[in-house]
């Protein structure tokens, strides 16, 4: 099982990814955040901590 913390500044993107990934049995969404600072604070809760982290930035 892959535990994910979704981070994006746009709520609609987070909601879309969450909907898509929750339909897959191998993924568990442990939380979501709108910025890196909020994500790091959420990550501190050991019971909800994601196993894998990926940080990427898309430039428009």
N, CA and C of each residue as an Amber inpcrd file, in Angstrom:
protein
   180
   0.8360000  -1.1660000   0.0000000   0.0000000   0.0000000   0.0000000
   0.8930000   1.2460000   0.0000000   0.5580000   2.1940000  -0.8550000
   1.3250000   3.4330000  -0.9700000   0.5180000   4.5600000  -0.3370000
   1.1280000   5.1950000   0.6660000   0.4660000   6.2820000   1.3920000
   0.9350000   7.6050000   0.8000000  -0.0160000   8.4740000   0.4480000
   0.3060000   9.7310000  -0.2200000  -0.2130000  10.9440000   0.5260000
   0.5750000  11.9890000   0.5230000   0.1610000  13.3080000   0.9970000
   0.1710000  14.1940000  -0.2420000  -1.0030000  14.6410000  -0.6700000
  -1.1180000  15.4490000  -1.8760000  -0.8730000  16.9170000  -1.5460000
  -0.0250000  17.5590000  -2.3420000   0.2830000  18.9730000  -2.1210000
   0.1900000  19.7170000  -3.4490000  -0.6900000  20.6970000  -3.4830000
  -0.8260000  21.5800000  -4.6340000  -1.5610000  22.8170000  -4.1560000
  -1.2290000  23.9590000  -4.7140000  -1.8690000  25.1820000  -4.2610000
  -3.2990000  25.3320000  -4.7780000  -3.6770000  24.5250000  -5.7420000
  -5.0310000  24.6140000  -6.2890000  -5.8710000  23.4430000  -5.7820000
  -6.9380000  23.7880000  -5.0770000  -7.7880000  22.7750000  -4.4700000
  -8.3830000  21.8210000  -5.5090000  -8.7670000  22.3340000  -6.6630000
  -9.3940000  21.4710000  -7.6760000  -8.4290000  20.3840000  -8.1610000
  -7.1460000  20.7080000  -8.2140000  -6.1380000  19.7100000  -8.6040000
  -6.0280000  18.6450000  -7.5210000  -5.9580000  19.0720000  -6.2630000
  -5.8830000  18.1060000  -5.1500000  -7.1150000  17.2070000  -5.1320000
  -8.2850000  17.7910000  -5.3140000  -9.5250000  17.0010000  -5.2970000
  -9.5580000  16.0070000  -6.4500000  -9.1220000  16.4460000  -7.6290000
  -9.1000000  15.5520000  -8.7830000  -8.1500000  14.3860000  -8.5940000
  -6.9480000  14.6860000  -8.1210000  -5.9730000  13.6230000  -7.8620000
  -6.4730000  12.6710000  -6.7910000  -7.0750000  13.2400000  -5.7500000
  -7.5960000  12.4040000  -4.6700000  -8.6700000  11.4540000  -5.1900000
  -9.5950000  11.9740000  -5.9900000 -10.6530000  11.1310000  -6.5540000
 -10.0750000  10.0230000  -7.4310000  -9.1170000  10.3880000  -8.2490000
  -8.4980000   9.4140000  -9.1500000  -7.7480000   8.3340000  -8.3660000
  -6.9400000   8.7560000  -7.4120000  -6.0990000   7.8020000  -6.6940000
  -6.8650000   6.9570000  -5.6820000  -7.9350000   7.4980000  -5.1060000
  -8.7250000   6.7120000  -4.1530000  -9.4250000   5.5350000  -4.8250000
  -9.5990000   5.6150000  -6.1340000 -10.2460000   4.5070000  -6.8360000
  -9.2770000   3.3440000  -7.0810000  -8.0070000   3.5630000  -6.7990000
  -6.9880000   2.5230000  -6.9750000  -6.7120000   1.8560000  -5.6260000
  -6.7590000   0.5350000  -5.5640000  -6.6060000  -0.1530000  -4.2740000
  -5.2200000  -0.0250000  -3.6410000  -4.1990000   0.3090000  -4.4100000
  -2.8370000   0.3760000  -3.8730000  -2.4860000   1.7150000  -3.2260000
  -3.3880000   2.7010000  -3.3330000  -3.0920000   4.0320000  -2.8240000
  -4.0010000   4.4130000  -1.6760000  -3.4220000   5.0790000  -0.6820000
  -4.1840000   5.6390000   0.4340000  -3.7570000   7.0980000   0.5690000
  -4.7020000   8.0050000   0.5130000  -4.4140000   9.4160000   0.6790000
  -4.4290000   9.7120000   2.1790000  -3.2870000  10.1230000   2.7190000
  -3.1910000  10.3780000   4.1580000  -3.4360000  11.8440000   4.4940000
  -3.5290000  12.6730000   3.4860000  -3.8040000  14.0860000   3.7130000
  -3.5580000  14.8910000   2.4710000  -3.8800000  16.1830000   2.5810000
  -3.5670000  17.0900000   1.4920000  -3.2460000  18.4590000   2.0720000
  -2.4770000  19.2130000   1.3180000  -2.0430000  20.5340000   1.7730000
  -1.9350000  21.4670000   0.5800000  -2.0340000  22.7690000   0.8680000
  -1.9640000  23.7370000  -0.2220000  -0.5900000  24.3840000  -0.3730000
   0.3530000  24.0070000   0.4980000   1.7160000  24.5200000   0.3490000
   2.6940000  23.6030000   1.0890000   3.9630000  23.8140000   0.8300000
   4.9860000  22.9530000   1.4210000   5.0540000  23.0250000   2.9310000
   4.8860000  24.2240000   3.4860000   4.9470000  24.3710000   4.9380000
   3.8410000  23.5700000   5.6150000   2.6400000  23.6720000   5.0860000
   1.5080000  22.9170000   5.6310000   1.7450000  21.4120000   5.4910000
   2.3220000  21.0160000   4.3720000   2.6170000  19.5960000   4.1500000
   3.6150000  19.0800000   5.1690000   4.6510000  19.8630000   5.4540000
   5.6620000  19.4350000   6.4170000   5.0720000  19.3170000   7.8230000
   4.1470000  20.2120000   8.1690000   3.5040000  20.1240000   9.4780000
   2.6360000  18.8730000   9.5760000   1.9040000  18.5620000   8.5170000
   1.0620000  17.3560000   8.5150000   1.9050000  16.1000000   8.5610000
   3.0380000  16.1320000   7.9270000   3.9010000  14.9640000   7.8410000
   4.4010000  14.5370000   9.2110000   4.4040000  15.4300000  10.1770000
   4.8920000  15.1270000  11.5150000   4.0660000  14.0920000  12.2540000
   2.8030000  13.9190000  11.8760000   1.9450000  12.9280000  12.5360000
   2.3440000  11.5410000  12.0340000   2.9940000  10.7540000  12.8690000
   3.5520000   9.4580000  12.4500000   2.5070000   8.5230000  11.8640000
   1.3130000   8.5400000  12.3790000   0.3030000   7.6090000  11.9010000
  -0.1970000   7.9720000  10.5160000   0.0540000   9.1970000  10.0800000
  -0.4180000   9.6260000   8.7640000   0.7340000   9.9010000   7.8130000
   1.9450000   9.6350000   8.2370000   3.1190000   9.9780000   7.4530000
   3.1950000   9.1720000   6.1500000   3.4310000   9.8480000   5.0190000
   3.5500000   9.1090000   3.7520000   4.8710000   8.3570000   3.6680000
   4.8900000   7.2560000   2.9350000   6.1100000   6.4780000   2.7610000
   6.9790000   7.0900000   1.6670000   6.3640000   7.5970000   0.6210000
   7.0820000   8.1900000  -0.5020000   6.7260000   9.6540000  -0.6150000
   7.7130000  10.4470000  -0.9860000   7.4840000  11.8770000  -1.1730000
   7.9740000  12.2540000  -2.5570000   7.2530000  13.0830000  -3.2010000
   7.6530000  13.5720000  -4.5060000   7.3540000  15.0550000  -4.5630000
   8.3490000  15.8220000  -4.8780000   8.1610000  17.2620000  -5.0100000
   8.4550000  17.6400000  -6.4520000   7.4800000  18.2090000  -7.0930000
   7.7360000  18.7130000  -8.4320000   6.9960000  20.0160000  -8.6050000
   7.4270000  20.7520000  -9.5590000   6.8580000  22.0580000  -9.8130000
   6.6150000  22.1680000 -11.3000000   5.4290000  22.6040000 -11.6550000
   5.0990000  22.7790000 -13.0640000   5.0690000  24.2680000 -13.3550000
   5.8240000  24.6800000 -14.3240000   5.8660000  26.0910000 -14.7170000
   4.9780000  26.3030000 -15.9300000   4.1490000  27.3090000 -15.8720000
   3.2500000  27.6090000 -16.9890000   3.8270000  28.7270000 -17.8290000
